[in-house]
Amino acid sequence: MKFPIIAYGDPVLRRKAPSIEPAEYPHIKQLADDLFETMYAARGVGLAAPQVGLSMRLFVIDASVFDDEEPELKNFKKVFINACILEETGEEWTFNEGCLSIPDIREDVSRKPVIKMSYYDEDWKHHEETFSGMAARIIEHEYDHIEGKLFTDKLSPLRRRLLEKRLNDISRGIVDVEYKMKFPAAKKAR
């Protein structure tokens, strides 16, 4: 099932999402599949539950689109439940990022190249892994979503001010997108 993606301005995108328990979500695999379906329909590489209006510590990524630059990303598709970044290391590197909740805006964002994570997969199996390069960047971006942060928070105050009108337009639904979205300041969702 494809969910509408929640646009910039909705309070759910600013809430730190709570951890979840297996008993609360016996159909977590189906929910993860629905997130993947929604993400692929919008041509994304990651999607967090808050982006579809669900305040929970769950996100999915598929970094395989970057496998020509990083061959180890071939078939790199993962579900992260109750994720926690344990450590971020290395010299920050800049990459032009976008977000499905903030369509038509892309900006250069600096992030650490190596992260150590603790998380559960869709079978509730615990993992502690280190990720680097593009995989780390995508994970950090989606992790920010479950922490109530957006990539625009990492921009300079001047750059955020310059984007303010465009961000407000997105919140009102004044943006052209090819996937279904819900706009917090629009009278009617589309």
C-alpha positions as CSV (number, residue, x, y, z in Angstrom):
1,M,0.0,0.0,0.0
2,K,1.3,3.4,-1.0
3,F,1.0,6.1,1.7
4,P,0.8,9.8,0.9
5,I,4.1,11.5,1.9
6,I,3.8,14.2,4.6
7,A,5.1,17.6,3.4
8,Y,7.3,20.1,5.2
9,G,5.5,22.0,7.9
10,D,3.6,19.1,9.5
11,P,4.4,18.7,13.2
12,V,5.0,14.9,12.9
13,L,8.2,15.8,11.1
14,R,9.5,17.7,14.1
15,R,8.7,15.1,16.8
16,K,11.3,12.8,18.1
17,A,9.8,9.4,17.4
18,P,9.3,6.9,20.2
19,S,10.8,3.4,20.1
20,I,8.5,0.5,19.3
21,E,8.0,-3.0,20.7
22,P,7.4,-6.2,18.7
23,A,4.1,-6.8,20.5
24,E,2.8,-3.4,19.3
25,Y,3.6,-4.1,15.7
26,P,3.1,-7.8,14.8
27,H,2.8,-6.7,11.1
28,I,6.0,-4.7,11.0
29,K,7.2,-6.5,7.9
30,Q,4.1,-5.4,6.0
31,L,4.6,-1.8,7.2
32,A,8.2,-1.9,6.0
33,D,7.1,-3.3,2.6
34,D,4.5,-0.4,2.4
35,L,7.3,2.1,3.2
36,F,9.4,0.6,0.4
37,E,6.5,0.7,-2.0
38,T,5.8,4.3,-1.1
39,M,9.5,5.2,-1.4
40,Y,10.0,3.5,-4.8
41,A,6.8,5.2,-6.2
42,A,8.3,8.6,-5.2
43,R,11.8,7.6,-6.6
44,G,13.5,7.9,-3.2
45,V,16.4,6.0,-1.7
46,G,15.1,6.2,1.9
47,L,11.9,6.8,3.8
48,A,11.1,7.2,7.5
49,A,7.8,6.4,9.2
50,P,7.3,10.0,10.3
51,Q,7.3,11.0,6.6
52,V,4.0,9.0,6.2
53,G,2.5,10.4,9.4
54,L,3.6,7.5,11.7
55,S,5.6,8.7,14.7
56,M,7.8,5.7,15.3
57,R,11.5,4.8,15.1
58,L,11.3,3.0,11.7
59,F,12.9,3.8,8.4
60,V,13.9,1.9,5.2
61,I,16.7,2.5,2.7
62,D,17.7,1.1,-0.6
63,A,21.1,2.5,-1.6
64,S,21.6,0.2,-4.6
65,V,21.1,3.1,-7.0
66,F,24.6,4.2,-6.0
67,D,26.2,0.9,-6.8
68,D,28.1,2.2,-9.8
69,E,30.0,4.6,-7.5
70,E,30.2,2.2,-4.6
71,P,29.9,-1.5,-5.8
72,E,29.3,-2.7,-2.2
73,L,25.9,-1.0,-2.4
74,K,24.6,-3.5,-4.9
75,N,21.4,-4.9,-3.3
76,F,21.9,-2.7,-0.2
77,K,18.3,-2.7,1.0
78,K,17.6,-2.5,4.8
79,V,15.0,-1.9,7.4
80,F,16.0,0.0,10.6
81,I,13.8,-0.3,13.7
82,N,14.7,1.6,17.0
83,A,17.9,2.7,15.4
84,C,20.5,4.6,17.4
85,I,23.7,6.1,16.1
86,L,26.5,5.1,18.5
87,E,29.3,6.9,16.9
88,E,30.0,9.2,13.9
89,T,33.6,9.5,12.7
90,G,35.8,11.0,10.0
91,E,36.0,14.3,8.3
92,E,32.7,15.7,7.1
93,W,32.0,15.6,3.4
94,T,29.4,17.5,1.5
95,F,26.8,16.1,-0.9
96,N,23.7,17.6,-2.5
97,E,20.7,16.1,-0.7
98,G,17.0,16.2,-1.2
99,C,14.0,14.9,0.7
100,L,10.6,13.4,-0.4
101,S,8.9,15.6,2.2
102,I,10.6,18.7,0.8
103,P,10.2,18.3,-3.0
104,D,12.1,20.5,-5.5
105,I,14.7,21.6,-3.0
106,R,18.2,20.2,-3.0
107,E,21.0,21.6,-0.9
108,D,24.6,20.8,0.0
109,V,24.7,19.1,3.4
110,S,27.9,18.0,5.3
111,R,27.8,14.8,7.2
112,K,30.4,12.4,8.8
113,P,31.4,9.5,6.4
114,V,31.4,6.7,9.0
115,I,28.7,5.7,11.5
116,K,28.3,2.9,14.0
117,M,24.6,1.9,14.5
118,S,22.6,-0.2,16.8
119,Y,19.2,-1.3,15.3
120,Y,16.7,-4.1,14.8
121,D,15.7,-5.5,11.4
122,E,12.2,-6.4,10.3
123,D,12.6,-9.9,12.0
124,W,13.4,-8.0,15.3
125,K,17.0,-9.3,15.1
126,H,19.5,-6.9,16.8
127,H,22.5,-5.6,14.8
128,E,25.4,-3.4,15.6
129,E,27.1,-2.4,12.4
130,T,29.4,0.2,10.9
131,F,28.4,1.9,7.6
132,S,30.4,4.3,5.5
133,G,30.1,6.4,2.4
134,M,26.7,6.8,0.7
135,A,25.1,4.2,2.9
136,A,26.1,6.2,6.0
137,R,24.8,9.4,4.4
138,I,21.4,7.9,3.6
139,I,21.1,6.3,7.0
140,E,22.0,9.6,8.7
141,H,19.4,11.5,6.7
142,E,16.6,9.0,7.6
143,Y,17.9,8.9,11.2
144,D,17.4,12.6,11.4
145,H,13.7,12.1,10.5
146,I,13.1,9.8,13.5
147,E,14.9,12.4,15.6
148,G,12.6,15.2,14.4
149,K,15.2,16.9,12.2
150,L,15.3,17.8,8.5
151,F,18.2,18.3,6.2
152,T,17.3,22.0,6.0
153,D,18.3,22.3,9.7
154,K,21.9,21.7,8.7
155,L,21.9,24.7,6.4
156,S,23.2,28.1,7.4
157,P,20.6,30.6,8.9
158,L,21.0,32.7,5.8
159,R,20.4,29.8,3.4
160,R,17.3,28.8,5.4
161,R,16.0,32.3,5.3
162,L,16.5,32.4,1.5
163,L,14.5,29.1,1.2
164,E,11.7,30.2,3.6
165,K,9.2,31.2,0.9
166,R,9.7,28.0,-1.1
167,L,9.4,25.9,2.1
168,N,6.1,27.7,3.0
169,D,4.8,27.1,-0.5
170,I,5.5,23.4,-0.1
171,S,3.6,23.4,3.2
172,R,0.7,24.9,1.4
173,G,0.9,22.5,-1.5
174,I,2.2,25.0,-4.0
175,V,4.7,22.5,-5.6
176,D,4.5,20.1,-8.5
177,V,5.1,16.5,-7.4
178,E,4.5,13.2,-9.2
179,Y,3.6,11.3,-6.0
180,K,0.8,11.6,-3.5
181,M,1.4,14.1,-0.6
182,K,-0.4,15.6,2.3
183,F,0.2,19.3,2.8
184,P,-0.3,20.7,6.4
185,A,-1.2,24.2,5.4
186,A,-3.4,23.3,2.4
187,K,-7.1,23.3,2.7
188,K,-7.4,20.0,0.9
189,A,-4.8,17.2,0.6
190,R,-4.0,15.9,-2.8
